[in-house]
Amino acid sequence: MSLRVVSGGYDHTIRLWDAVTGTNDQTLQFNESQVNQVQFSLDGRLVAVCGNPRVCFYDIQSGSTSPVLSLEYHRNNVSQLVWSESGPFAITCSEDTWLCEWDMRASEPLRSCKSDGCLSGVVYGNRKDECFTCDYGGSIKIWSLENKEVLARLVFGDQEILSGLVFDPLHHLVASIGNSGYGYLFRVETEEEEKESTSMKDEGSMSNQTDDGYFSRVTKLRCSKRYVLKARFNRDASLLVSAGDDGNIRVWGDEKVADRYQEQRWQQSRLVGKHQKWAWDCLFTRDTRYVFSASSDKRICLWDIETGDLMKEYKGHQKAITSIDTFPTTTDND
């Protein structure tokens, strides 16, 4: 496991770690706000740091401690940045209700869309101009960035504040989390896909349809007592890991069941780790043998998901760690 780990939180530092040795080999200051998200670029050269209200980019290979680029458009906490798999593009979303697509070669947004509530998460969809968002109003939306319009909407209700979502484009699975302690899994289909896959749909499944698409419910998972703060799929979306206010790191799913849309396959869960305070973030290693997690207890932990053993701790942050990401330092063929 040759990885670099990046982390950020409430102590205004971004720290880079050698995953094998646990050494904190680089520290950057981010004094203007807490860190909402850290994210490696697709080539691993840059680290994007989402704060309030800017996104700053650090060239970690140059050794410079100053940002090489900043995005200045937003006026409140930037909740998330996601990179495009094709070309120098990215999307950001913010509590200021704006969703922005960026050409990283320009200083102004390529496109911007205003939502009707504070945005907490964003992911690219399957189509080039498509993305999904979730918000504090308890809804997931599918957007056409080109047309600046909402194509489909799933509303959970006034009491649900959604704090994040992830999307697996191969299986069209969306997982969303929020303040109720639950995680929700949905299959997302376009109108054309609905016609091709009618036989796959369960008559009893819940869906929220529009003219352009629909969400079909897969399952609902009790992930935490009150707040689920993060959930992520592994590489083939056969498993989901969640982190919450109770400090528990849970892995959901039965890898022996191939059908991703079978509700029962997701009910199997394993408690693979527990923090002393809130767990803010979690993610699988590429081989799905381990899970990283970050917490208000100021630790990053590496857990063996089969045994639940704590393999390594990464200590150095002085306050809560809110976000982590990893990048492989060697090429593998798995």
C-alpha positions as CSV (number, residue, x, y, z in Angstrom):
1,M,0.0,0.0,0.0
2,S,1.9,3.0,-1.3
3,L,-0.2,6.0,-0.7
4,R,-0.1,9.6,0.3
5,V,-2.8,10.9,2.6
6,V,-4.0,14.5,2.8
7,S,-6.1,15.8,5.7
8,G,-7.5,19.1,6.9
9,G,-9.8,20.4,9.7
10,Y,-10.4,23.0,12.3
11,D,-6.7,23.7,13.2
12,H,-6.2,25.5,9.9
13,T,-3.6,23.1,8.6
14,I,-3.4,20.8,5.7
15,R,-1.2,17.8,6.4
16,L,0.3,15.3,4.0
17,W,1.2,11.8,5.3
18,D,3.1,8.7,4.2
19,A,0.5,6.1,4.6
20,V,3.0,3.3,5.3
21,T,5.2,5.0,7.9
22,G,2.5,7.4,9.3
23,T,5.0,10.3,8.9
24,N,3.5,13.8,8.5
25,D,6.0,14.9,5.8
26,Q,4.4,18.2,4.8
27,T,2.2,20.8,6.5
28,L,0.5,23.8,4.9
29,Q,-1.3,26.6,6.7
30,F,-4.9,27.6,5.7
31,N,-5.6,30.5,8.1
32,E,-8.7,32.0,6.6
33,S,-11.2,29.4,7.7
34,Q,-11.8,25.8,8.8
35,V,-11.2,23.2,6.1
36,N,-14.4,21.8,4.6
37,Q,-12.8,19.4,2.1
38,V,-9.4,18.4,0.8
39,Q,-9.1,16.7,-2.6
40,F,-6.2,15.5,-4.7
41,S,-6.3,16.4,-8.4
42,L,-6.5,13.4,-10.7
43,D,-2.7,13.5,-11.3
44,G,-1.9,13.9,-7.6
45,R,0.0,17.1,-8.2
46,L,-2.5,19.6,-6.6
47,V,-4.5,19.5,-3.5
48,A,-7.8,21.5,-3.6
49,V,-8.9,22.9,-0.2
50,C,-12.5,24.1,0.2
51,G,-13.0,26.7,2.8
52,N,-15.1,29.8,3.6
53,P,-15.5,31.3,1.0
54,R,-12.6,30.3,-1.3
55,V,-11.2,27.2,-2.8
56,C,-7.3,27.2,-2.8
57,F,-5.0,24.9,-4.8
58,Y,-1.6,23.9,-3.6
59,D,1.1,22.4,-5.8
60,I,2.5,19.9,-3.3
61,Q,5.2,18.7,-5.7
62,S,6.8,22.2,-5.9
63,G,7.3,22.5,-2.2
64,S,5.6,25.9,-2.2
65,T,3.5,26.8,0.9
66,S,1.3,29.4,-1.0
67,P,-1.7,28.6,-3.2
68,V,-1.0,28.5,-6.9
69,L,-4.7,29.3,-7.7
70,S,-7.8,30.4,-5.9
71,L,-11.5,30.3,-6.9
72,E,-13.1,33.5,-5.6
73,Y,-16.7,33.3,-6.7
74,H,-18.5,31.9,-3.7
75,R,-19.7,33.9,-0.7
76,N,-20.1,31.2,1.9
77,N,-18.7,27.8,2.9
78,V,-17.7,25.8,-0.2
79,S,-19.1,22.4,0.6
80,Q,-17.4,20.3,-2.1
81,L,-15.3,20.3,-5.2
82,V,-15.3,17.4,-7.7
83,W,-12.9,17.0,-10.6
84,S,-14.0,16.1,-14.1
85,E,-12.6,12.9,-15.5
86,S,-12.3,14.5,-18.9
87,G,-10.4,17.8,-19.3
88,P,-9.4,20.5,-16.9
89,F,-12.9,21.0,-15.4
90,A,-14.3,20.9,-11.9
91,I,-17.6,21.6,-10.1
92,T,-18.1,23.4,-6.8
93,C,-21.1,23.8,-4.6
94,S,-21.6,26.1,-1.6
95,E,-23.9,27.1,1.2
96,D,-24.4,30.3,-0.7
97,T,-26.8,28.2,-2.9
98,W,-24.6,28.4,-6.0
99,L,-23.4,25.5,-8.1
100,C,-20.5,26.4,-10.4
101,E,-18.6,24.6,-13.2
102,W,-15.1,25.7,-13.8
103,D,-12.6,25.6,-16.6
104,M,-9.4,25.5,-14.5
105,R,-7.7,27.7,-17.0
106,A,-10.0,30.6,-16.3
107,S,-10.7,32.7,-13.2
108,E,-14.5,32.9,-13.6
109,P,-17.0,30.1,-13.6
110,L,-17.8,28.5,-17.0
111,R,-21.4,28.0,-15.8
112,S,-23.3,28.8,-12.6
113,C,-26.7,27.7,-11.4
114,K,-28.6,29.0,-8.4
115,S,-30.4,26.4,-6.2
116,D,-33.3,27.1,-3.9
117,G,-31.3,26.0,-0.8
118,C,-27.8,25.7,0.7
119,L,-25.9,23.0,-1.2
120,S,-24.0,20.4,0.7
121,G,-22.7,18.0,-1.9
122,V,-22.1,17.6,-5.7
123,V,-21.1,14.8,-8.0
124,Y,-20.8,14.5,-11.8
125,G,-23.4,12.3,-13.5
126,N,-23.1,10.0,-16.5
127,R,-23.6,12.7,-19.1
128,K,-21.1,15.4,-19.9
129,D,-23.2,18.3,-18.7
130,E,-25.0,16.5,-15.9
131,C,-24.4,16.6,-12.1
132,F,-26.2,15.7,-8.9
133,T,-26.5,17.9,-5.8
134,C,-27.9,17.5,-2.3
135,D,-28.9,20.3,0.0
136,Y,-30.0,21.4,3.5
137,G,-33.7,21.4,2.3
138,G,-33.7,17.6,2.0
139,S,-33.6,17.2,-1.7
140,I,-31.4,15.5,-4.4
141,K,-31.4,17.2,-7.8
142,I,-30.1,16.2,-11.2
143,W,-28.9,19.3,-13.1
144,S,-28.2,20.0,-16.8
145,L,-25.3,22.4,-16.5
146,E,-25.6,23.4,-20.1
147,N,-29.2,24.4,-19.8
148,K,-28.9,25.5,-16.1
149,E,-32.0,23.6,-15.1
150,V,-33.1,20.8,-12.8
151,L,-34.0,17.7,-14.7
152,A,-35.2,15.6,-11.7
153,R,-35.7,16.1,-8.0
154,L,-36.1,13.7,-5.1
155,V,-37.4,15.4,-1.9
156,F,-37.0,13.7,1.5
157,G,-39.0,16.2,3.6
158,D,-38.6,19.4,5.6
159,Q,-36.9,17.6,8.6
160,E,-34.1,16.0,6.6
161,I,-30.9,18.0,6.1
162,L,-28.7,16.2,3.6
163,S,-25.0,16.5,4.2
164,G,-23.5,14.6,1.3
165,L,-23.9,12.2,-1.6
166,V,-21.8,9.8,-3.7
167,F,-22.6,8.3,-7.2
168,D,-21.4,5.2,-8.9
169,P,-21.8,5.8,-12.6
170,L,-21.4,2.2,-13.7
171,H,-24.3,0.9,-11.6
172,H,-26.2,4.3,-11.4
173,L,-26.3,4.1,-7.6
174,V,-26.6,7.2,-5.5
175,A,-26.0,7.1,-1.7
176,S,-27.0,10.1,0.3
177,I,-26.7,10.9,4.0
178,G,-28.1,13.4,6.5
179,N,-29.1,14.5,10.0
180,S,-31.6,11.7,10.7
181,G,-28.9,9.0,11.2
182,Y,-29.9,7.3,7.9
183,G,-28.2,6.6,4.7
184,Y,-30.3,6.2,1.5
185,L,-29.5,4.3,-1.6
186,F,-31.2,4.9,-4.9
187,R,-30.9,3.8,-8.5
188,V,-31.0,6.7,-11.0
189,E,-32.2,6.2,-14.5
190,T,-33.0,8.3,-17.5
191,E,-36.2,7.9,-19.5
192,E,-34.4,5.8,-22.1
193,E,-32.9,3.5,-19.5
194,E,-36.3,3.1,-17.9
195,K,-37.6,1.5,-21.1
196,E,-34.7,-0.8,-21.4
197,S,-34.7,-2.0,-17.7
198,T,-38.4,-2.3,-16.8
199,S,-37.9,-5.9,-16.0
200,M,-35.3,-5.0,-13.3
201,K,-37.7,-2.8,-11.4
202,D,-39.6,-4.0,-8.4
203,E,-43.3,-3.0,-8.4
204,G,-43.0,-2.1,-4.7
205,S,-40.0,0.1,-5.2
206,M,-40.3,3.8,-4.3
207,S,-39.6,6.3,-7.0
208,N,-40.0,10.0,-7.6
209,Q,-40.4,10.6,-11.4
210,T,-40.2,13.6,-13.7
211,D,-40.4,13.8,-17.5
212,D,-36.6,13.4,-17.7
213,G,-35.7,10.8,-15.1
214,Y,-36.5,9.1,-11.8
215,F,-35.0,7.8,-8.6
216,S,-35.9,4.2,-7.6
217,R,-35.3,3.4,-4.0
218,V,-32.9,0.5,-3.2
219,T,-32.7,0.7,0.6
220,K,-32.5,2.8,3.8
221,L,-29.7,2.1,6.3
222,R,-29.5,3.1,10.0
223,C,-25.9,4.4,10.0
224,S,-25.6,6.5,13.1
225,K,-27.6,7.8,16.1
226,R,-28.2,11.3,14.7
227,Y,-25.8,12.6,12.1
228,V,-24.2,10.7,9.2
229,L,-21.3,12.8,8.2
230,K,-19.8,10.8,5.3
231,A,-20.5,7.8,3.1
232,R,-18.4,6.4,0.2
233,F,-18.5,3.4,-2.1
234,N,-15.5,1.2,-2.8
235,R,-14.3,1.0,-6.4
236,D,-17.0,-1.3,-7.8
237,A,-19.8,-0.1,-5.5
238,S,-20.1,-3.5,-3.9
239,L,-19.6,-1.9,-0.4
240,L,-20.4,1.3,1.3
241,V,-18.6,2.8,4.3
242,S,-20.2,5.3,6.6
243,A,-19.0,7.6,9.4
244,G,-21.2,9.4,12.0
245,D,-21.6,11.4,15.2
246,D,-21.3,8.2,17.3
247,G,-17.8,7.7,16.1
248,N,-18.6,4.4,14.4
249,I,-17.1,3.4,11.1
250,R,-19.4,0.8,9.4
251,V,-19.1,-1.1,6.2
252,W,-22.4,-2.1,4.4
253,G,-23.0,-4.7,1.8
254,D,-22.6,-8.4,0.9
255,E,-20.0,-8.8,-1.8
256,K,-21.3,-12.3,-2.5
257,V,-24.5,-10.9,-3.9
258,A,-23.9,-9.4,-7.4
259,D,-27.2,-7.6,-7.7
260,R,-26.6,-4.0,-6.5
261,Y,-30.3,-3.2,-6.4
262,Q,-31.3,-6.0,-4.0
263,E,-32.3,-4.3,-0.7
264,Q,-31.3,-7.2,1.5
265,R,-27.6,-7.3,0.3
266,W,-27.1,-3.8,1.8
267,Q,-28.5,-4.7,5.3
268,Q,-25.4,-6.7,6.2
269,S,-23.0,-4.4,8.1
270,R,-19.7,-4.6,10.0
271,L,-18.4,-2.3,12.6
272,V,-14.8,-1.9,11.5
273,G,-13.7,0.9,13.8
274,K,-14.8,3.4,16.5
275,H,-13.5,6.8,17.3
276,Q,-13.7,8.5,20.6
277,K,-15.6,11.5,19.1
278,W,-17.5,12.3,15.9
279,A,-16.2,10.6,12.8
280,W,-16.2,13.1,9.9
281,D,-14.8,11.3,6.9
282,C,-14.0,7.8,5.7
283,L,-12.8,6.1,2.5
284,F,-11.7,2.7,1.2
285,T,-8.3,1.8,0.0
286,R,-8.2,0.8,-3.7
287,D,-8.0,-2.9,-2.9
288,T,-10.9,-2.6,-0.3
289,R,-8.9,-4.3,2.4
290,Y,-8.7,-1.2,4.6
291,V,-10.7,1.9,5.5
292,F,-9.2,5.3,6.5
293,S,-11.3,7.5,8.8
294,A,-10.9,10.9,10.4
295,S,-12.4,12.3,13.6
296,S,-12.9,15.1,16.1
297,D,-10.6,13.0,18.3
298,K,-7.7,14.5,16.2
299,R,-6.8,11.1,14.7
300,I,-6.7,9.6,11.3
301,C,-7.1,5.8,11.6
302,L,-6.5,2.9,9.2
303,W,-8.7,-0.1,9.9
304,D,-8.7,-3.7,8.6
305,I,-12.3,-4.2,7.4
306,E,-12.2,-8.0,7.9
307,T,-10.8,-8.1,11.4
308,G,-11.6,-4.6,12.7
309,D,-8.0,-4.2,13.8
310,L,-6.5,-0.7,14.1
311,M,-3.5,-0.9,11.7
312,K,-2.1,2.6,12.1
313,E,-2.8,6.0,13.6
314,Y,-1.8,9.3,12.1
315,K,-1.4,12.0,14.8
316,G,-0.5,15.7,14.4
317,H,-3.7,17.7,14.1
318,Q,-4.6,19.8,17.1
319,K,-8.4,20.0,16.4
320,A,-11.1,18.0,14.7
321,I,-10.1,16.5,11.3
322,T,-13.0,17.1,8.8
323,S,-11.7,15.7,5.5
324,I,-9.2,13.2,4.1
325,D,-8.2,12.0,0.7
326,T,-5.6,9.5,-0.7
327,F,-3.5,9.2,-3.8
328,P,-1.4,6.2,-4.9
329,T,2.3,6.9,-5.2
330,T,3.0,3.8,-7.3
331,T,1.1,2.4,-10.3
332,D,-0.9,-0.8,-9.8
333,N,-2.8,-3.0,-12.1
334,D,-5.7,-4.0,-9.9
